[in-house]
Amino acid sequence: MSNSHRRLSVAANYDWYHLLDDLYSRSDVSTFDPDKYSATNVSIKEIFGKTAHRLEDMLVRCEWNEETCAVGDFDLVYTDHGVCYAFNADPANPKYITETGSSNGLRLTLNVEQYEYMAGPNHAAGLKVLLLGQKEVAFVEDLGDCVPTGLDAFVSISKIKEIKLPEPHGDCELDLSYSQTLCFDTCRAKHALSRCGCVHFYMTSTHTGKNYNLQDCECPTACLETRYDSSINYASTPSGEGQMQVNWTDLSKRHLVAREAAQRVTKRIVKEDTDLVVSVLESFTHTEKATDKVLQMMTRFGEMKNRLWEEMSHRIWVHIAWGLEKVDFTIDNDFTRLWGVIDERTLFHVTTGFYQTTELFREMVNVTLYTPRDDTERAIWHDTTRRELLLRQFLVERALGNLTVINEAFTHGELSFCYKKSPKRRYDKIWIPLEIFQESKSARNLMTKWSKYLNVIRDQIIRMLRFNDQLFFNSTVNMDDMNNALLTFEHRCRSHNYYRYLYHYKIVRAAKVLVTDRLKEFQDLSDDFEAVSDSFSMLVDNIAEKIMTFKRHSGQRLSEAIHQAITYLKDKSFQKVKVAEFVNNEDIWFDLNAIANLFKDIRSRSMLINDDWRRFGNKMLDIMKNMLNETWTKPFYQRVHDEMDEPLSQDLLSIWQEMLDRPLDNLTSAEMKPLLNADFPDIIEEDYIAKKSSELGNIMHENGISQLTGDHADHFVNAFETLQTVLKSYMKSTDLDSKFFSENFLRLNVYVKSLSYEYYEHQEAYDVVALLSDIGGTLSLYIGASVITLCEIMDAIIINLLKIYRK
């Protein structure tokens, strides 16, 4: 039996694969150059011998005559079909059977190792089987029967023995050692030797019998010839039957070695693998560069945002701490507190118990005019009433004086006292919001009416003092005038209370509310700016963290997968199946989703980044415009600006250093101005806004994330999934499944159909006398038979004519 295919793994191991591939693919071998493959000192026989399928690898099970047989029971033979393995080929040790049937013949389970096949002259999978005598030469290529894989083949043998006559009766060879096939083999060898100077490696005949016409290869048959006729029947192999007899570990190992070798020597596969890996590597490199650029961009965005935030947050701090809060402090402590003190000490007491005063006066009138009293008692009432009225007069006059102070403060911003707000009180009066008071007509109107009513109260007190004296000294009074004075006094006391409340609510409290609201409004603006800044930072940091997390985990695994694929291409000892297993594990599938989601997330968040950057810029510009247009803080910024333009004194430096809580010794005026917003007077709002808007827009335009990401991830995922598919298919091809067994295994049953055999013996031909006698006897028989036949015909004619006549 012969498995003519070369073993791919061995050919690859000896670096003969391309040599054999080139040799078999040529129509003309005359131009074949073995030096190209460094095979000058290697013979074809050696190549075919080493690359042939070994019986120890193919033979799974062997039984002869119901007894176990082994590899040692077969002989290796070189034939025109390659390396063959002959059973019962030794004439000195023949094997016999005593019974017929498949159970008593040769029963083989074979692995033809189709997974080891390489390109060659034969394309069928299976074996060739040839039955012949022990002294015959095996012409397997021409006479062998093909046995395919996946089937049970039953080969039944019939023996035929024939004895022929030599010359002059026939043309056969009497020499018992003669074999016609051996003669043909010798003829072909000598013919090849004469033409080419060499012979095929399988032509090993040493026949030294008679020399026939070797040029035309006229080889007679042997006079004593034994032939073996065969017939083949097939049946399906039972599922799993062959699998139970296999050494799985050894078979898996050999199968994998063959598959790995095929992947490395098949040019088409090598090119496809190389192209795939290069495509994956290039696309992954693009994705890595894209993520690196996005990461760098996030860093730049963060740095630019932080620079703008630090600059603006310091300005905001100065504007609040040394601007609006100082204005608020001034209103709170220098104005509201002034009102509180004056109100507490005078204004409140002007009308405290004013109804008691009028009631006391009425009681005094009643006692003086209508109730008999002595002069002492009347004097006591007079003095008591006078003291009450004089005290009330004193409070009113003092209140009038304090109203002047309040009017100066809340109308002109003139302070009677001032709390300390800055180092060495340098800027204590600079934070008075004069426009609040200077533009307040309401305050002047209220103060005018209020002062008028206080004067009315004072006038009524003076009238009541006069009425008190008249009652005491004259015991008479104009009751109408007196009642009018008392009612007017009560009415204007109520007016005083109302205007006191009204002035506090509309002027004092309103100023406080206005300043507090403006401070809160700016703080809210600052908080919004900080929130947008934090949101932008969080978004940028989130993208950066996602990229870094991807690089630390999924990116590293994907990089390792690609590294393994590259190592496979470079290192012949690295197995493709290892790459396939790594590339197709669950973590890699997760990593592919991770990179796709990462780029999808980056693209979606790029819009959010652009939106947040616009919001950040808009908020920053809104705050800057607010600070530039804030009239309450302009005097402070202008004064510091003017002072910094003058020669700097150590005293001023110490004040500014205390305000900023940092040294300023090594800074120039130009460098110090922004630290206290003293550069505001030099800033033209429209130019500043236009410049900053352009700068912010350029930053966003130069850092277009969507342009960086592109579709690199999609290309990589597609390329990697293609690699996965190819490697998964390869991994599947290494499985030892039912298809594998069907394509590689067969069972061969060779048995004798009958113990009897056909026997043919040729006889010598007749001599002339015997021949003539036989001819004469034959002719006499022919003539006698002919006469009888004529008489019978005549008799039939006469009888029929008589019948007609009688009618």
C-alpha positions in Angstrom: 0.0 0.0 0.0 1.2 3.5 -0.8 0.5 7.0 0.5 2.3 8.9 -2.3 2.0 12.4 -0.8 4.9 14.1 0.8 4.7 15.1 4.5 4.5 18.8 4.7 5.8 19.3 8.2 8.9 17.2 7.4 9.5 19.0 4.1 9.2 22.4 5.9 11.5 21.2 8.7 14.2 20.3 6.3 13.5 23.4 4.2 12.5 21.3 1.2 8.9 22.5 0.8 9.6 25.1 -1.8 12.0 22.7 -3.5 9.3 20.0 -3.9 6.7 22.6 -4.7 8.9 24.0 -7.5 9.8 20.5 -8.7 6.2 19.3 -9.0 4.8 22.6 -10.5 7.3 22.4 -13.5 6.3 21.0 -16.8 10.0 20.9 -17.8 12.4 19.8 -15.1 15.5 20.3 -17.3 15.8 23.9 -16.0 15.3 22.9 -12.4 18.2 24.2 -10.2 18.7 22.5 -6.9 21.4 25.0 -5.9 18.6 27.5 -5.5 17.3 25.5 -2.5 20.8 24.5 -1.1 20.0 20.9 -2.1 23.0 20.1 -4.2 24.2 17.2 -2.0 20.7 15.7 -1.3 19.3 12.9 -3.4 15.7 12.5 -4.5 15.6 9.2 -2.7 16.6 10.8 0.5 14.1 13.5 0.1 11.3 11.1 -0.7 12.4 8.7 2.0 12.4 11.4 4.7 9.2 13.2 3.6 7.2 10.0 3.0 4.4 9.1 5.5 5.7 6.8 8.1 3.8 3.6 8.8 4.2 4.1 12.6 2.2 7.4 12.2 -0.4 6.0 9.8 -1.0 2.6 11.4 -3.7 2.8 14.0 -4.7 -0.8 14.2 -3.4 -4.0 12.6 -4.8 -7.6 12.7 -3.7 -10.6 10.7 -5.7 -13.8 10.9 -7.3 -12.5 14.1 -4.0 -11.8 15.7 -2.4 -8.4 16.3 0.3 -7.3 13.9 2.5 -4.3 14.0 4.8 -2.0 12.0 7.5 -4.7 12.0 5.3 -6.9 9.9 5.6 -4.5 7.0 8.6 -3.8 4.6 9.4 -0.4 3.2 9.6 -0.5 -0.6 10.4 2.2 -3.1 8.0 2.2 -6.1 7.0 4.3 -9.0 4.3 5.7 -6.7 6.8 6.6 -4.0 7.4 4.8 -0.7 5.2 1.8 -0.2 4.7 -0.6 2.7 4.5 -4.3 1.7 2.9 -7.0 3.9 3.9 -10.6 3.5 6.7 -9.7 1.1 9.4 -11.9 2.4 9.6 -15.2 0.5 11.7 -16.7 3.3 9.0 -16.1 5.9 5.6 -16.3 4.2 2.3 -15.9 6.1 -0.6 -18.2 5.5 -4.3 -18.4 6.2 -6.4 -21.4 6.8 -9.8 -19.8 6.6 -11.6 -17.4 4.3 -13.5 -14.2 5.2 -12.5 -10.7 6.3 -12.0 -11.8 9.9 -9.2 -14.1 8.9 -7.4 -11.7 6.5 -5.4 -8.5 7.0 -7.5 -5.8 8.8 -6.0 -2.3 9.1 -7.2 1.0 10.5 -5.1 3.7 8.9 -4.6 7.5 9.2 -3.6 8.8 5.8 -2.5 12.1 7.3 -4.3 14.3 4.8 -3.5 17.3 6.9 0.2 16.6 6.0 -0.4 16.6 2.2 1.4 19.1 0.1 1.1 20.0 -3.6 2.2 17.2 -5.9 1.3 15.1 -8.9 -1.4 13.3 -6.9 -4.4 15.2 -5.6 -6.6 12.4 -4.2 -6.8 11.6 -0.5 -6.4 8.0 0.4 -4.2 5.0 -0.4 -3.2 2.9 -3.3 -3.3 -0.8 -2.8 -1.7 -3.4 -5.1 -1.8 -7.2 -4.7 1.1 -9.1 -6.3 3.4 -12.0 -5.8 6.5 -11.9 -3.6 8.9 -11.8 -6.5 7.0 -9.3 -8.5 8.0 -5.6 -8.9 5.2 -3.3 -7.7 4.0 -0.9 -10.4 1.6 0.9 -8.0 1.2 3.9 -10.2 -0.4 2.0 -13.1 -1.9 -1.1 -11.4 -2.8 0.0 -7.9 -6.4 0.3 -6.7 -7.4 3.6 -4.9 -9.0 3.4 -1.5 -10.6 6.7 -0.3 -10.9 7.9 3.3 -13.9 7.8 5.5 -14.9 4.3 4.3 -14.4 0.6 5.1 -12.8 -1.0 2.1 -13.2 -4.8 1.6 -10.7 -6.3 -0.8 -11.5 -9.9 -1.7 -8.7 -11.9 -3.3 -9.0 -14.8 -5.9 -5.8 -16.8 -6.8 -5.3 -17.8 -10.4 -2.4 -20.2 -11.5 -1.5 -20.6 -15.1 1.0 -22.9 -16.9 2.0 -21.9 -20.4 4.0 -23.8 -23.0 7.5 -22.6 -24.1 8.8 -22.5 -27.7 7.9 -23.8 -30.2 4.3 -24.0 -28.8 4.3 -20.6 -27.0 6.3 -17.5 -26.0 7.1 -17.7 -22.3 10.2 -17.9 -20.0 10.9 -21.2 -18.3 13.3 -19.7 -15.7 11.5 -20.0 -12.3 13.2 -16.9 -11.0 12.0 -14.9 -14.0 9.4 -12.1 -13.5 7.9 -10.1 -16.3 7.5 -7.0 -14.0 11.1 -7.4 -13.0 12.0 -7.5 -16.7 10.1 -4.3 -17.4 11.8 -2.7 -14.4 15.2 -3.6 -15.6 14.4 -2.5 -19.2 13.2 0.9 -18.0 16.2 1.4 -15.8 18.7 0.6 -18.5 16.9 2.7 -21.0 16.9 5.7 -18.6 20.5 5.1 -17.8 21.4 5.1 -21.5 19.5 8.2 -22.2 20.0 10.3 -19.1 22.9 8.7 -17.3 20.8 8.1 -14.2 17.8 6.1 -13.0 14.8 6.7 -10.8 15.5 6.1 -7.2 13.0 3.2 -7.1 14.7 1.4 -10.0 16.9 -1.0 -8.0 16.6 -4.1 -10.1 19.7 -6.3 -10.4 18.1 -8.8 -12.8 20.9 -10.8 -14.7 18.8 -13.3 -16.7 18.5 -13.4 -20.4 18.9 -10.1 -22.3 15.8 -9.4 -24.2 15.1 -6.5 -26.6 15.5 -3.9 -23.9 15.2 -1.1 -26.3 11.6 -2.0 -27.1 11.0 -3.6 -23.7 9.9 -7.0 -25.1 9.5 -9.0 -21.9 7.7 -12.4 -22.3 5.4 -13.8 -19.6 6.7 -16.5 -17.3 5.7 -20.1 -18.2 4.6 -20.6 -14.6 2.6 -17.6 -13.5 0.4 -16.9 -10.4 -1.9 -13.9 -10.4 -4.2 -12.5 -7.8 -7.4 -10.9 -8.9 -9.2 -8.6 -6.5 -12.6 -7.0 -6.1 -13.3 -4.0 -3.8 -16.5 -3.2 -2.0 -17.1 -0.2 0.3 -19.2 0.5 3.4 -19.5 3.5 5.6 -17.3 3.5 8.7 -19.4 3.5 11.9 -19.4 6.9 13.6 -16.8 7.1 16.4 -15.3 3.7 15.6 -12.0 5.0 14.5 -11.8 7.7 17.2 -11.9 5.2 20.0 -8.6 3.6 18.8 -6.6 6.8 18.5 -4.0 8.2 20.8 -5.5 11.6 21.0 -2.5 13.4 22.6 -0.1 12.2 20.0 -2.5 12.8 17.1 -3.4 16.3 18.2 0.3 17.1 18.5 1.2 15.8 15.1 -1.9 17.4 13.5 -1.0 20.8 15.0 2.6 20.5 13.9 1.4 19.8 10.3 -1.1 22.7 10.4 1.5 25.1 11.8 4.0 24.0 9.1 1.3 24.5 6.4 0.7 28.0 7.6 4.3 28.9 7.3 5.1 27.4 3.9 2.0 28.2 1.9 2.8 31.4 0.1 -0.9 32.5 -0.2 -1.5 32.0 3.6 1.8 33.7 4.5 0.9 36.7 2.3 -2.6 36.9 3.7 -1.3 36.6 7.3 1.3 39.2 6.7 -1.1 41.6 5.1 -3.6 41.1 7.9 -1.1 41.7 10.6 0.4 44.7 8.8 -3.1 46.1 8.4 -3.9 45.6 12.0 -0.5 47.0 13.1 -0.9 50.1 10.9 -4.5 50.8 12.0 -3.6 50.2 15.7 -0.7 52.6 15.3 -3.1 55.2 13.9 -5.4 54.7 16.8 -2.6 55.0 19.3 -1.4 58.2 17.6 -4.9 59.5 17.6 -5.4 58.7 21.4 -2.0 60.2 22.1 -2.9 63.4 20.2 -6.3 63.5 22.0 -4.5 63.0 25.3 -2.0 65.8 24.5 -4.9 68.0 23.4 -6.7 67.3 26.7 -3.5 68.3 28.5 -3.2 71.5 26.5 -6.9 72.2 27.0 -6.4 71.7 30.7 -3.3 73.8 30.8 -4.9 76.7 28.9 -8.1 76.5 30.9 -6.1 76.5 34.2 -4.0 79.4 33.0 -7.1 81.4 32.2 -8.8 80.2 35.3 -5.9 81.2 37.6 -5.7 84.6 36.0 -9.4 85.2 36.1 -9.9 83.7 39.6 -7.3 86.0 41.0 -9.0 89.0 39.4 -12.3 87.8 40.7 -10.8 87.4 44.2 -9.4 90.9 44.1 -12.7 92.3 42.7 -14.6 90.7 45.6 -12.2 90.9 48.4 -10.8 94.4 47.7 -13.8 95.7 45.7 -17.4 94.7 46.2 -16.9 93.3 49.7 -15.2 96.6 50.8 -18.2 98.5 49.3 -20.5 96.2 51.2 -18.4 96.6 54.3 -18.5 100.4 53.8 -22.3 100.5 53.4 -22.8 98.1 56.3 -20.4 99.7 58.8 -20.0 103.3 57.7 -23.6 104.1 56.5 -26.0 101.5 57.9 -24.2 101.6 61.2 -24.3 105.4 61.2 -28.0 105.3 60.7 -28.3 102.7 63.5 -26.4 104.7 66.0 -28.2 108.0 65.3 -31.6 106.2 65.2 -30.8 104.5 68.4 -29.6 107.6 70.3 -31.9 110.3 69.0 -34.4 109.6 66.2 -36.0 106.7 68.0 -36.5 108.8 71.3 -38.0 111.8 69.5 -41.4 110.2 69.6 -41.0 107.7 72.3 -44.1 108.1 74.6 -45.3 111.2 72.7 -48.9 110.4 73.7 -47.8 110.5 77.3 -46.5 114.0 76.8 -49.8 115.3 75.4 -51.8 113.4 78.1 -49.6 115.0 80.7 -50.2 118.4 79.2 -54.0 117.9 79.2 -53.9 116.7 82.8 -51.9 119.8 83.8 -54.5 122.0 82.1 -57.3 120.2 83.9 -55.6 120.5 87.3 -54.7 124.2 86.7 -58.1 125.4 85.4 -60.7 123.1 86.8 -59.4 121.6 90.0 -58.7 123.7 93.1 -55.1 123.5 93.9 -52.7 125.5 96.0 -49.9 127.4 94.4 -47.3 124.9 95.4 -49.1 122.0 93.7 -49.8 124.2 90.7 -46.1 125.0 90.5 -45.2 121.3 90.7 -47.4 120.6 87.7 -46.0 123.5 85.8 -42.4 122.5 86.4 -43.1 118.9 85.6 -44.8 119.7 82.3 -42.0 122.2 81.4 -39.3 119.7 82.0 -41.1 117.1 79.8 -41.5 119.6 77.0 -37.9 120.9 77.2 -36.6 117.3 77.1 -38.7 116.6 74.0 -37.5 119.8 72.5 -33.9 118.9 73.1 -34.5 115.5 71.4 -36.1 117.1 68.4 -33.4 119.7 68.0 -30.7 117.0 68.3 -32.6 114.9 65.8 -32.6 117.8 63.4 -28.9 118.1 63.8 -28.4 114.4 63.2 -30.7 114.5 60.1 -28.1 116.9 58.7 -25.4 114.3 59.3 -27.6 111.5 57.8 -28.4 113.8 54.8 -24.8 114.5 54.2 -24.0 110.8 54.4 -26.8 109.4 52.3 -27.0 112.2 49.9 -23.4 113.3 49.4 -21.5 110.3 50.8 -19.9 112.4 53.6 -19.1 110.2 56.6 -18.9 111.3 60.2 -16.8 108.2 61.1 -15.2 105.5 59.0 -14.2 102.0 59.9 -10.7 100.7 58.9 -10.8 98.6 55.7 -7.3 98.7 54.3 -3.8 98.7 55.6 -2.9 102.0 57.1 -6.4 103.2 56.1 -4.9 103.9 52.7 -8.1 103.3 50.7 -10.8 103.4 53.5 -12.9 106.2 51.8 -12.3 105.0 48.3 -15.1 102.3 48.4 -18.0 104.7 49.0 -20.6 104.1 46.2 -21.3 107.8 45.6 -23.6 107.3 42.7 -26.0 105.5 44.9 -26.5 108.6 47.0 -25.7 111.4 44.5 -28.4 110.1 42.2 -31.0 109.5 44.9 -33.7 112.2 44.6 -35.8 110.2 46.9 -33.4 110.6 49.7 -33.4 114.4 49.3 -37.2 114.6 49.1 -37.7 112.4 52.1 -35.1 114.3 54.1 -36.7 117.7 53.2 -40.2 116.5 54.3 -38.9 114.8 57.3 -36.9 117.8 58.5 -40.0 119.9 57.9 -42.1 117.7 60.1 -39.5 117.7 62.9 -39.5 121.5 62.7 -43.3 121.4 63.1 -42.9 119.2 66.1 -40.4 121.6 67.6 -42.7 124.5 66.9 -45.6 122.8 68.6 -43.4 122.1 71.7 -42.5 125.8 71.9 -46.2 126.7 71.7 -47.0 124.1 74.4 -44.3 125.7 76.6 -45.9 129.1 76.1 -49.4 127.6 76.9 -47.9 126.1 80.1 -46.6 129.4 81.3 -49.9 131.2 80.5 -51.8 128.6 82.5 -49.5 128.9 85.5 -49.1 132.6 85.5 -52.4 133.8 84.1 -54.6 130.8 84.7 -56.0 131.3 81.3 -55.4 129.9 77.8 -56.9 129.9 74.3 -58.2 126.3 74.3 -58.6 126.2 70.5 -55.0 127.2 69.9 -53.8 124.8 72.6 -55.8 121.8 71.2 -54.6 122.7 67.8 -51.0 122.6 69.0 -51.5 119.2 70.8 -53.1 117.6 67.8 -50.5 119.0 65.4 -47.8 117.7 67.7 -49.3 114.2 67.8 -49.9 114.1 64.0 -46.3 115.1 63.2 -44.9 112.7 65.7 -46.7 110.0 63.8 -45.3 111.5 60.6 -41.8 111.4 62.1 -42.2 107.7 62.9 -43.5 107.1 59.3 -40.7 109.0 57.6 -38.1 107.4 59.9 -39.4 104.0 58.8 -39.6 105.2 55.2 -36.1 106.6 55.1 -34.7 103.5 56.6 -36.6 101.2 54.2 -36.1 103.2 51.0 -32.7 104.8 51.6 -30.7 103.0 54.2 -31.9 99.5 53.7 -32.2 99.9 49.9 -28.5 100.9 49.7 -27.6 97.8 51.7 -29.9 95.6 49.6 -28.5 97.1 46.4 -24.9 96.5 47.4 -25.7 93.0 48.8 -27.6 92.1 45.6 -24.8 93.3 43.4 -22.2 91.4 45.4 -24.4 88.3 45.3 -25.0 88.7 41.6 -21.3 88.9 40.9 -20.6 85.9 43.3 -23.3 84.0 41.4 -21.6 84.9 38.2 -18.3 83.8 39.7 -19.9 80.6 40.9 -21.3 79.9 37.5 -17.9 80.5 35.9 -16.3 78.2 38.5 -19.0 75.5 37.8 -18.4 75.7 34.0 -14.6 75.6 34.6 -15.0 72.5 36.9 -17.4 70.9 34.3 -14.9 71.5 31.6 -12.0 70.2 33.7 -14.0 67.2 34.7 -14.9 66.5 31.0 -11.3 66.8 29.9 -10.0 64.8 32.9 -12.6 62.2 32.2 -11.5 61.8 28.6 -7.9 61.7 29.6 -8.6 59.1 32.3 -10.6 57.0 29.9 -7.7 57.0 27.5 -5.2 56.2 30.2 -7.4 53.4 31.5 -7.7 52.0 28.0 -3.9 52.2 27.5 -3.3 50.5 30.9 -5.7 47.7 30.3 -7.4 47.1 26.9 -4.7 48.9 24.9 -2.0 46.9 26.5 -3.8 43.6 25.8 -4.4 44.6 22.2 -0.8 45.6 21.9 0.3 42.2 23.3 -2.0 40.5 20.8 -0.4 42.4 17.9 3.0 41.7 19.3 2.3 38.0 19.4 1.1 38.2 15.8 4.3 40.0 14.7 6.4 37.5 16.7 4.7 34.7 14.9 5.7 36.2 11.5 9.3 36.6 12.6 9.9 33.6 14.8 9.3 30.2 13.2 9.1 28.5 16.7 6.1 30.6 17.7 2.8 28.8 17.0 0.0 30.4 15.2 -2.5 28.6 17.3 -1.2 30.4 20.4 -1.8 33.7 18.6 -5.3 32.5 17.6 -6.2 31.6 21.2 -4.9 34.9 22.6 -6.6 37.0 19.9 -9.9 35.2 20.3 -10.2 35.2 24.1 -13.0 37.0 25.8 -10.8 39.8 27.1 -9.8 40.7 23.6 -13.5 40.9 22.5 -14.1 43.1 25.5 -11.0 45.2 24.5 -12.3 45.7 20.9 -15.6 47.0 22.3 -13.6 49.2 24.6 -11.7 50.9 21.8 -14.8 51.3 19.7 -16.7 52.8 22.7 -13.7 54.9 23.6 -13.6 56.6 20.2 -17.3 56.8 20.1 -17.3 58.5 23.5 -14.5 60.8 22.5 -16.4 61.9 19.4 -19.6 62.5 21.3 -17.8 64.3 24.1 -15.9 66.5 21.6 -19.2 68.4 21.1 -19.6 68.7 24.9 -16.0 70.0 25.1 -16.6 72.6 22.4 -19.8 73.6 24.1 -18.2 73.8 27.5 -15.2 75.7 26.1 -17.6 78.2 24.6 -19.5 78.5 27.9 -16.2 78.9 29.7 -15.1 81.6 27.4 -18.4 83.4 27.5 -18.6 83.3 31.3 -15.0 84.6 31.5 -15.8 87.5 29.2 -19.0 88.2 31.0 -17.2 88.5 34.3 -14.5 90.6 32.8 -17.0 93.0 31.3 -18.8 93.1 34.6 -15.6 94.0 36.5 -14.6 96.5 33.9 -18.0 98.2 34.0 -18.3 98.1 37.8 -18.4 101.8 38.8 -18.2 101.2 42.5 -14.7 99.7 42.2 -13.3 102.0 39.5 -12.0 104.6 42.0 -10.0 102.0 43.8 -8.5 100.5 40.6 -7.8 104.0 39.2 -6.1 105.2 42.4 -3.9 102.1 42.6 -3.2 102.4 38.9 -2.1 106.0 39.3 0.0 105.2 42.3 1.8 102.4 40.4 2.6 104.8 37.6 4.4 107.0 40.2 7.8 106.1 41.7 7.1 103.3 44.0 7.6 103.7 47.7 8.3 101.0 50.2 5.3 102.1 52.1 3.0 101.5 49.2 4.7 98.2 48.5 4.2 97.0 52.0 0.5 98.0 51.8 0.0 96.1 48.5 2.0 93.1 49.8 -0.3 93.0 52.9 -3.4 93.2 50.7 -2.2 90.4 48.4 -0.4 88.4 51.1 2.6 87.9 48.8 6.0 89.6 48.2 6.2 92.1 45.3 9.8 93.3 45.6 11.0 91.8 42.3 8.0 92.9 40.2 7.6 95.8 38.0 4.6 98.1 38.0 3.4 96.5 34.8 3.6 93.1 36.5 1.9 94.3 39.7 -1.0 96.1 38.0 -2.9 92.9 37.0 -2.5 91.6 40.6 -4.7 94.3 41.9 -6.8 94.8 38.7 -5.0 98.2 38.5 -4.7 97.6 34.7 -8.4 97.9 34.3 -8.2 101.7 33.5 -5.8 100.8 30.6 -8.1 98.1 29.1 -10.5 99.1 26.3 -13.4 96.7 26.7 -14.2 96.2 23.0 -10.6 95.5 22.1 -10.1 93.1 25.0 -13.3 91.2 24.3 -12.5 90.9 20.6 -8.9 89.7 21.3 -9.9 87.2 23.9 -12.8 85.9 21.8 -10.4 85.4 18.9 -7.9 83.6 21.1 -10.5 81.3 22.6 -11.9 80.5 19.1 -8.5 79.7 17.8 -7.8 77.4 20.7 -11.0 75.5 20.0 -10.3 75.4 16.2 -6.7 74.2 16.6 -7.8 71.4 18.9 -10.6 69.8 16.9 -11.0 66.4 18.5 -13.3 64.9 15.9 -10.6 65.6 13.2 -8.0 63.7 15.2 -10.1 60.6 15.9 -11.4 60.2 12.4 -12.4 56.6 11.6 -9.1 55.1 12.8 -10.9 52.9 15.5 -13.4 51.6 12.9 -10.5 50.6 10.6 -8.7 48.9 13.4 -11.7 47.1 14.7 -12.6 45.9 11.2 -9.0 44.8 10.5 -8.7 43.1 13.9 -12.0 41.3 13.6 -10.9 40.0 10.2 -7.8 38.7 11.8 -9.9 37.1 14.5 -12.1 35.5 12.0 -9.1 34.1 10.0 -7.4 32.8 13.2 -10.7 31.4 14.6 -11.1 29.5 11.4 -7.6 28.3 11.7 -8.2 27.3 15.3 -11.3 25.4 14.1 -9.3 23.6 11.5 -7.1 22.2 14.3 -10.0 20.5 15.9 -10.2 16.7 15.7 -13.9 16.4 14.9 -15.9 13.9 12.9 -15.0 15.6 9.6 -11.3 15.3 10.5 -11.7 11.5 11.0 -13.7 11.2 7.8 -11.0 13.0 5.8 -8.0 11.2 7.3 -9.0 7.7 8.4 -10.0 4.5 6.6 -10.3 0.8 7.3 -8.9 -1.8 4.9 -9.9 -5.4 5.0 -7.9 -7.7 2.7 -9.1 -11.4 2.7 -9.2 -14.5 0.6 -12.6 -15.2 -0.9 -12.0 -19.0 -1.4 -9.3 -21.4 -0.5 -9.6 -23.0 -3.9 -8.1 -21.3 -7.0 -8.4 -21.4 -10.7 -5.9 -23.5 -12.6 -5.1 -23.2 -16.3 -2.7 -25.4 -18.2 -1.9 -25.0 -21.9 -1.7 -28.2 -24.1 0.5 -28.9 -27.1 -1.2 -28.5 -30.6 -2.4 -31.6 -33.0 0.0 -33.2 -35.6 -1.0 -33.4 -39.4 -2.5 -36.9 -39.5 -4.6 -36.3 -36.5 -5.7 -33.0 -37.9 -6.7 -34.6 -41.2 -8.6 -37.4 -39.5 -10.5 -34.9 -37.4 -11.3 -32.9 -40.5 -12.5 -36.0 -42.4 -14.7 -37.1 -39.6 -16.2 -33.7 -39.3 -16.9 -33.5 -43.0 -18.6 -36.9 -43.1 -20.9 -35.8 -40.4 -21.7 -32.6 -42.3 -22.4 -34.6 -45.6 -24.6 -37.3 -43.9 -26.6 -34.8 -42.1 -27.1 -32.9 -45.4 -28.5 -35.9 -47.4 -31.0 -36.7 -44.6 -32.2 -33.2 -44.6 -32.9 -33.2 -48.4 -34.9 -36.4 -48.2 -37.0 -35.0 -45.5 -37.8 -31.9 -47.5 -38.8 -33.9 -50.6 -41.1 -36.1 -48.4 -42.9 -33.1 -47.0 -43.5 -31.7 -50.5 -45.0 -35.0 -51.9 -47.3 -35.4 -48.9 -48.8 -31.9 -49.3 -49.4 -32.4 -53.1 -51.3 -35.6 -52.5 -53.5 -33.9 -49.9 -54.4 -31.2 -52.5 -55.2 -33.9 -55.2 -57.6 -35.8 -52.9 -59.7 -32.8 -52.3 
